[in-house]
């Protein structure tokens, strides 16, 4: 600066001049966080299994013991002697009546034990006291057939047959597409993706993430359709009139067939909640180790509980797993309480503002889903994953993921149109084995 105060010569450069220029951060910032999904966890833990049919089944054996519900009683409370024990005649439900044999022992609500001496075709059983004590029974009571007793030199009882319960789920066809023209494909943009300053790479990546996201959300929140691909007159069809089949998701299967429990106080988990859950799981003879998938609401509620327990619960953060020979860090917190271990995994999907976390949305965001972490045993001693994904494959065709490149810009051009089309396809569905031992905590 020279001359009279206030005069500026041309060598002076004002910093204000820089306001006319732009500083560009040539990266696209990811605000959606769509890459951490339920599907990713299934694949990282090697829980994908091929199926050669679009509807896959599994069978669950029946309980070896049944409860009988009493609808009518005669002779209740009659007093007798040891040589002539008191007896009652009870009318029980048809299912239990078909199950029980003469000679079985009956456990009464007050702890007394009776012996079935005869059955009648009218669903009546005659039960005598084994020790001469008074037998008391009323309509609405439940009795357990817990054992049997036979006389010396007697015949064997009638044979019992146990059936199986059939459950099924089905695959769903997922499709996605990305398309770009010749000019768009060759045009540079101001941002980079994986070091490439072309729009194509960003668009292709986001199309793939949306495609995988669709699969993940269907595995969590889908509802099994009544329409099947093989239906001659399908109730659900697409724009071309073709039958559309959808898979049942985690929420539907666990809600309909698993254990459902609500917190005593909404949004607050207490020891009483965990005690009740533990008792319910033990009653159903559930395993001792669980994955627990949570959104923010249940994550906060459970963290507030576990972090305040001190030595009452053993909490470890960032637990690592050895699965299929691979060490995985899934961002999981592990807690052991009341003899059961829970591996708590936060799923961003359960907080998605445009799927489940909006005003009037279903209550998925306030729920925790418990899935047994180990395998389930079959009758012949094999061990199978309790939770996984089924995808169609067979005869040299793998429909887990397919990518088809079409158009004149494809590596192998398919027509003269100057476009590149990338088509994604997957045929997958959820499989839950032993759903009665899964739980939903809301």
C-alpha positions in Angstrom: 0.0 0.0 0.0 1.3 3.4 -0.9 0.3 7.0 -1.3 -2.2 8.9 0.6 -4.1 7.0 3.3 -7.1 5.4 1.7 -5.6 4.9 -1.7 -4.8 1.3 -2.8 -2.4 0.5 -5.7 -3.0 -2.5 -8.1 -0.6 -4.8 -6.3 -3.1 -5.3 -3.5 -5.3 -8.4 -3.7 -8.3 -8.4 -1.4 -9.3 -11.7 0.2 -12.9 -10.9 -0.7 -12.0 -11.8 -4.3 -11.8 -15.5 -3.2 -15.5 -15.5 -2.4 -16.1 -15.6 -6.2 -14.5 -19.0 -6.4 -15.8 -22.5 -5.4 -14.1 -25.1 -3.3 -15.5 -28.5 -4.3 -15.3 -31.6 -2.1 -15.3 -34.2 -4.9 -16.9 -37.0 -2.9 -20.5 -37.8 -2.5 -21.5 -38.0 1.2 -23.6 -41.0 2.2 -26.4 -39.9 4.5 -28.6 -42.9 4.0 -26.4 -45.6 5.6 -28.2 -48.4 3.6 -25.2 -50.8 3.5 -25.6 -52.4 7.0 -28.6 -54.7 6.6 -30.2 -57.8 7.9 -29.2 -59.4 4.5 -25.6 -58.6 5.1 -25.6 -60.3 8.5 -27.1 -63.5 7.0 -24.4 -63.5 4.3 -21.5 -62.7 6.7 -22.6 -65.6 8.9 -22.9 -68.0 6.0 -26.6 -68.5 6.4 -27.6 -68.8 2.8 -28.8 -72.2 1.5 -29.9 -73.1 -2.0 -33.4 -74.6 -2.7 -34.6 -76.2 -5.9 -38.3 -75.4 -5.3 -40.0 -72.0 -4.9 -41.9 -73.1 -1.8 -39.8 -74.8 0.8 -41.1 -76.8 3.8 -39.9 -78.1 7.1 -41.6 -80.3 9.6 -41.6 -80.0 13.4 -42.4 -82.9 15.7 -45.2 -82.9 18.2 -44.9 -82.6 21.9 -44.5 -86.0 23.6 -46.7 -85.0 26.4 -50.1 -83.3 26.3 -52.3 -81.4 28.6 -56.0 -82.3 29.0 -58.6 -79.6 29.5 -61.5 -80.8 31.8 -65.1 -79.8 30.7 -67.1 -81.9 33.2 -66.5 -83.9 36.4 -68.4 -86.5 38.4 -67.2 -88.0 41.7 -64.9 -85.2 42.5 -63.9 -85.0 46.2 -65.2 -88.5 47.0 -63.4 -90.0 50.0 -62.3 -93.6 50.0 -59.8 -96.0 51.4 -56.5 -97.4 50.3 -58.2 -100.7 49.2 -60.9 -98.8 47.4 -59.4 -95.5 46.3 -61.6 -92.6 45.5 -62.1 -92.0 41.8 -63.4 -89.2 39.4 -64.8 -89.4 36.0 -63.6 -86.5 33.9 -64.6 -85.4 30.4 -61.5 -84.0 28.6 -60.9 -82.5 25.2 -60.8 -84.8 22.2 -57.1 -84.3 21.4 -56.0 -85.3 24.9 -58.5 -88.2 25.0 -57.1 -89.7 21.8 -53.6 -89.4 23.2 -54.0 -91.1 26.7 -54.0 -94.8 27.4 -55.5 -96.8 30.3 -52.7 -97.2 32.8 -51.3 -93.6 32.6 -50.7 -91.5 35.6 -52.5 -88.1 35.9 -51.1 -85.1 37.7 -53.9 -83.1 39.3 -53.8 -79.3 39.8 -53.2 -79.7 43.6 -50.3 -82.2 43.0 -52.3 -85.4 43.7 -51.8 -88.3 41.3 -54.4 -90.5 39.8 -54.3 -93.7 37.6 -56.5 -94.1 34.5 -58.5 -97.3 34.9 -60.8 -97.0 31.9 -61.8 -94.8 28.9 -65.2 -94.3 27.3 -66.0 -93.3 23.7 -67.6 -90.1 25.0 -64.2 -88.6 25.9 -64.5 -89.6 29.5 -61.7 -91.1 31.6 -62.0 -92.8 35.0 -59.2 -91.9 37.3 -58.5 -93.5 40.7 -56.2 -92.1 43.4 -52.9 -94.0 43.7 -52.6 -93.4 47.4 -56.2 -93.2 48.6 -56.2 -89.4 49.0 -59.2 -87.4 47.9 -59.2 -86.3 44.3 -60.5 -82.8 43.6 -61.2 -81.6 40.1 -63.4 -79.0 38.5 -64.5 -78.0 35.0 -61.9 -75.8 33.3 -58.9 -77.4 35.2 -56.0 -78.8 33.2 -54.4 -82.2 34.0 -51.1 -83.6 32.9 -50.5 -87.2 31.8 -47.0 -87.4 33.0 -46.1 -91.1 33.3 -47.6 -94.6 33.4 -47.7 -97.7 35.7 -48.3 -101.3 34.8 -49.2 -104.4 36.7 -47.0 -107.4 37.0 -47.2 -109.7 34.0 -49.5 -107.3 32.2 -49.8 -106.5 28.5 -48.3 -103.4 26.9 -50.5 -100.4 26.5 -51.9 -99.3 23.1 -49.3 -97.9 20.7 -49.0 -94.1 20.4 -48.4 -92.2 17.2 -47.0 -88.7 17.0 -47.5 -86.6 13.9 -45.5 -83.7 12.5 -46.5 -80.1 11.9 -45.7 -78.7 8.5 -44.5 -75.1 8.0 -43.5 -73.5 4.8 -42.2 -70.2 3.4 -41.5 -69.2 -0.2 -39.0 -67.3 -2.3 -39.7 -63.9 -3.8 -38.3 -62.6 -7.1 -36.5 -59.3 -6.6 -35.5 -57.1 -9.6 -33.6 -53.9 -10.1 -32.3 -51.9 -13.1 -29.8 -49.2 -13.9 -29.7 -47.5 -17.3 -27.4 -44.9 -18.8 -27.0 -43.4 -22.3 -23.8 -43.0 -24.3 -23.4 -39.3 -23.6 -24.2 -39.8 -19.9 -21.7 -42.7 -19.6 -18.9 -40.6 -21.1 -19.6 -37.4 -19.2 -17.4 -36.4 -16.3 -19.0 -34.9 -13.2 -17.6 -32.9 -10.3 -17.7 -35.8 -7.9 -15.8 -39.1 -7.7 -16.8 -42.6 -6.8 -14.0 -45.0 -6.1 -11.6 -42.7 -7.9 -13.7 -42.5 -11.1 -15.2 -39.0 -12.0 -18.1 -40.4 -13.9 -21.8 -40.5 -13.0 -22.2 -44.1 -14.0 -20.2 -45.5 -11.0 -22.3 -43.6 -8.4 -25.6 -44.5 -10.1 -24.7 -48.2 -10.5 -23.6 -48.4 -6.9 -26.8 -46.8 -5.6 -29.0 -49.0 -7.8 -27.3 -52.1 -6.4 -27.7 -50.9 -2.8 -31.4 -50.2 -3.4 -31.8 -53.7 -4.9 -30.1 -55.3 -1.9 -32.1 -53.1 0.5 -35.3 -54.3 -1.1 -34.3 -57.9 -0.3 -33.3 -57.0 3.3 -36.6 -55.2 4.1 -38.7 -58.0 2.7 -36.8 -60.6 4.8 -37.6 -58.5 7.9 -41.1 -57.1 7.2 -42.6 -59.1 4.3 -45.9 -61.0 4.4 -46.3 -64.4 2.8 -48.6 -64.1 -0.2 -51.5 -66.5 -0.8 -50.6 -66.5 -4.5 -47.9 -69.0 -5.7 -46.1 -69.0 -9.0 -47.9 -72.2 -10.0 -51.4 -70.9 -9.4 -53.7 -71.2 -12.4 -55.8 -68.3 -11.2 -53.5 -66.1 -9.1 -54.9 -63.4 -6.8 -51.8 -61.3 -7.1 -50.4 -60.5 -10.5 -48.0 -58.0 -12.0 -48.6 -55.6 -14.9 -48.1 -58.4 -17.4 -50.6 -60.7 -15.7 -48.0 -63.0 -14.2 -48.4 -64.4 -10.7 -46.5 -62.6 -7.9 -45.3 -64.6 -4.9 -43.9 -62.9 -1.8 -41.9 -64.3 1.2 -42.9 -64.1 4.8 -40.6 -61.9 6.8 -39.1 -62.2 10.3 -41.8 -60.1 12.0 -44.7 -62.1 10.5 -43.2 -65.5 11.4 -42.1 -64.5 15.0 -45.3 -62.6 15.7 -47.5 -65.5 14.5 -45.6 -68.5 15.8 -43.0 -67.2 18.3 -43.0 -65.7 21.8 -44.4 -62.2 22.1 -43.9 -60.1 25.2 -44.5 -56.4 25.9 -42.5 -54.3 28.3 -44.3 -53.6 31.5 -43.6 -49.9 30.9 -43.3 -48.7 27.3 -39.8 -47.6 26.4 -38.3 -48.8 29.7 -36.8 -52.3 30.2 -36.6 -53.6 33.8 -35.3 -56.7 35.5 -38.9 -57.8 35.8 -39.2 -57.8 32.0 -36.0 -59.9 31.7 -37.2 -62.2 34.5 -40.5 -62.8 32.7 -38.8 -63.3 29.4 -36.4 -65.8 31.0 -39.2 -67.8 32.6 -41.1 -67.9 29.3 -38.1 -69.0 27.3 -37.2 -71.7 29.8 -40.8 -72.9 29.8 -40.5 -73.4 26.0 -37.1 -75.1 26.5 -35.4 -72.4 24.5 -31.6 -72.4 23.9 -29.2 -70.4 26.1 -27.8 -68.1 23.4 -29.6 -65.5 21.3 -29.0 -62.8 18.7 -31.0 -59.8 19.6 -31.8 -57.4 16.7 -32.8 -53.9 17.9 -33.6 -50.4 16.8 -32.8 -47.2 18.8 -35.8 -47.4 21.2 -35.1 -51.0 22.4 -31.3 -50.4 22.2 -31.6 -47.5 24.6 -34.0 -49.3 26.9 -31.8 -52.4 27.1 -28.5 -50.4 27.5 -30.0 -48.3 30.3 -31.0 -51.5 32.1 -27.8 -53.5 31.5 -25.4 -50.6 32.2 -27.0 -50.0 35.5 -26.8 -53.5 36.7 -23.1 -53.5 37.7 -22.0 -57.1 38.4 -25.5 -58.5 38.0 -24.9 -58.8 34.2 -21.7 -59.4 32.3 -21.7 -56.9 29.4 -18.9 -56.9 26.8 -18.8 -54.6 23.9 -17.6 -55.3 20.4 -17.8 -59.1 20.7 -16.2 -61.0 17.8 -17.4 -64.3 16.4 -15.8 -67.3 14.8 -18.2 -68.5 12.2 -17.4 -70.9 9.4 -13.7 -70.4 10.0 -13.9 -66.6 9.8 -13.5 -64.1 12.6 -16.2 -61.5 12.3 -16.7 -58.2 14.0 -20.4 -57.4 13.6 -20.5 -54.5 16.1 -22.3 -56.6 18.6 -22.6 -56.1 22.4 -22.9 -59.3 24.5 -24.7 -59.6 27.8 -25.1 -62.6 30.1 -28.0 -62.5 32.5 -30.0 -65.2 34.3 -28.0 -67.9 32.6 -28.7 -66.8 29.1 -26.4 -64.9 26.7 -27.7 -62.2 24.3 -25.7 -60.8 21.4 -27.3 -57.4 20.8 -27.0 -56.0 17.3 -28.3 -52.6 16.3 -30.0 -52.6 12.8 -30.3 -49.1 11.2 -33.2 -50.7 9.2 -35.4 -50.6 12.3 -35.0 -46.8 12.5 -35.4 -46.0 8.8 -37.4 -42.8 8.6 -39.1 -43.7 5.3 -39.9 -47.3 6.1 -40.7 -47.8 9.8 -39.9 -44.7 11.7 -42.5 -42.1 10.7 -45.7 -40.9 12.3 -48.3 -43.6 12.1 -45.8 -46.3 11.1 -46.1 -50.0 12.3 -44.5 -50.7 15.7 -41.4 -52.5 14.2 -39.0 -49.7 15.4 -40.0 -50.3 19.0 -39.4 -54.0 18.9 -36.4 -56.3 19.6 -36.3 -59.6 17.7 -34.6 -62.6 19.4 -33.2 -65.4 17.2 -31.4 -68.4 18.7 -27.7 -68.0 17.8 -27.0 -71.7 17.6 -28.3 -74.6 15.5 -31.4 -76.8 16.0 -31.2 -80.5 16.2 -33.1 -82.8 13.9 -34.5 -86.2 15.0 -31.6 -88.0 13.2 -29.0 -85.9 15.0 -28.1 -83.4 12.3 -27.7 -79.7 13.2 -29.3 -76.9 11.1 -29.1 -73.1 11.3 -32.3 -71.8 12.9 -32.3 -68.6 10.8 -31.2 -68.1 7.3 -32.0 -67.4 3.7 -33.1 -69.7 0.9 -32.2 -68.9 -2.7 -33.1 -70.8 -5.8 -30.4 -72.8 -7.6 -30.2 -75.9 -9.6 -29.3 -77.4 -13.0 -26.4 -75.1 -13.4 -28.5 -72.0 -12.7 -27.8 -69.8 -9.6 -30.5 -67.3 -8.9 -29.0 -65.9 -5.7 -27.8 -62.9 -7.6 -27.8 -62.3 -11.4 -26.5 -59.3 -13.3 -27.4 -59.0 -16.9 -25.8 -56.3 -19.2 -27.8 -55.3 -22.2 -27.7 -52.6 -24.9 -25.2 -51.3 -27.5 -22.8 -50.2 -24.8 -22.6 -53.6 -23.1 -19.3 -55.4 -23.2 -21.0 -57.8 -25.6 -23.5 -55.5 -27.4 -27.0 -56.9 -27.7 -28.6 -54.3 -30.0 -27.8 -51.0 -31.7 -29.3 -48.7 -29.1 -26.6 -46.6 -27.5 -27.4 -47.4 -23.9 -26.1 -49.6 -21.1 -28.7 -51.4 -19.1 -27.7 -53.3 -15.9 -30.4 -55.7 -14.7 -30.3 -57.2 -11.2 -32.3 -60.3 -10.2 -32.5 -62.4 -7.1 -34.8 -65.2 -6.0 -34.7 -65.5 -2.2 -36.8 -66.0 0.9 -36.4 -66.2 4.6 -36.2 -69.5 6.5 -37.0 -69.8 10.2 -36.6 -73.2 11.9 -38.2 -73.7 15.3 -40.0 -70.4 15.3 -41.7 -71.2 18.6 -38.3 -70.5 20.3 -37.9 -67.0 18.7 -39.2 -64.0 20.5 -40.4 -60.4 19.9 -40.0 -58.0 22.8 -41.9 -54.7 22.3 
